[in-house]
């Protein structure tokens, strides 16, 4: 019987043993650091109407911008630039406080 380590936040926390296929035991890892950290979040940055980036992110890499809203590193940088602009600042604050997703970010 094959065993596979369960790794969370870079620490081995247990083992999963049995006759599993690679797809059954594959855990999504962080798309930013490409470490073996298990992804706890998905990037919520809007990329199209009703669609977000969805890059898997670990707790270490996820940039929290509001309640249950997280951005990957590259989208967080874009967001910070937009937030600093006069037009973007108020739209972002309104979206964060209402819990709604932004539909236009340039």
C-alpha positions in Angstrom: 0.0 0.0 0.0 1.4 3.4 -1.0 1.5 6.3 1.4 1.6 10.0 0.6 2.5 12.8 3.0 0.0 15.5 3.8 1.8 18.8 3.9 0.2 22.0 5.1 2.1 25.3 5.5 5.3 23.5 4.7 4.9 21.1 7.5 4.1 17.4 7.2 0.9 16.9 9.2 0.1 13.4 8.4 -0.1 10.5 5.9 -2.7 9.3 3.5 -2.3 5.6 2.7 -4.2 3.4 0.3 -4.7 2.6 -3.4 -5.4 6.1 -4.7 -4.8 7.5 -8.1 -2.6 10.6 -8.5 -5.7 12.7 -9.2 -7.4 11.5 -6.0 -4.5 12.5 -3.8 -3.4 15.7 -5.6 -3.8 18.7 -3.5 -3.7 22.1 -5.1 -0.6 24.1 -4.1 0.0 27.8 -4.0 0.3 29.4 -7.5 2.3 32.3 -6.2 5.2 30.7 -4.2 4.9 27.3 -6.0 5.8 25.8 -2.6 4.2 22.7 -1.3 1.8 24.8 0.7 -1.8 23.8 0.4 -3.9 26.5 -1.3 -6.4 27.9 1.2 -7.8 30.7 -1.0 -8.4 31.6 -4.6 -7.6 35.0 -6.0 -10.8 37.1 -6.2 -9.5 39.7 -8.7 -12.0 40.3 -11.4 -10.7 39.3 -14.9 -14.0 39.3 -16.8 -17.7 39.7 -16.2 -18.7 37.4 -13.4 -15.2 35.7 -13.5 -12.3 36.0 -11.1 -8.6 35.0 -11.4 -9.0 32.0 -9.2 -5.2 31.4 -8.8 -4.8 29.1 -5.8 -3.0 30.8 -2.9 -1.6 29.7 0.5 -2.2 31.7 3.7 1.3 33.1 3.4 0.9 34.6 -0.2 -2.8 35.6 -0.1 -3.2 39.4 0.1 -6.4 40.1 2.1 -8.1 43.2 0.8 -11.5 42.9 2.5 -13.8 40.4 4.2 -13.2 37.1 2.4 -11.5 38.8 -0.5 -7.9 37.8 -1.4 -5.6 38.7 -4.3 -2.5 37.0 -5.7 0.7 39.0 -5.6 0.5 40.4 -9.2 -3.1 41.4 -8.9 -2.5 42.9 -5.5 0.1 45.2 -7.1 -2.3 46.2 -9.8 -5.0 46.8 -7.2 -2.7 49.0 -5.1 -1.9 51.1 -8.2 -5.6 51.4 -9.0 -6.5 52.2 -5.4 -4.0 55.0 -5.3 -5.6 56.6 -8.4 -8.4 59.2 -7.7 -11.0 57.3 -9.7 -10.2 53.8 -8.3 -10.0 54.6 -4.6 -13.7 55.3 -4.0 -14.9 52.4 -6.2 -12.6 49.9 -4.4 -13.7 51.1 -0.9 -17.4 50.9 -1.9 -16.9 47.3 -3.2 -15.0 46.2 -0.2 -17.5 47.6 2.3 -20.4 46.2 0.4 -18.8 42.8 -0.2 -19.4 43.1 -3.9 -16.9 42.3 -6.6 -15.6 45.0 -8.8 -16.5 44.6 -12.5 -14.0 47.1 -14.0 -10.4 47.4 -12.9 -7.9 48.7 -15.4 
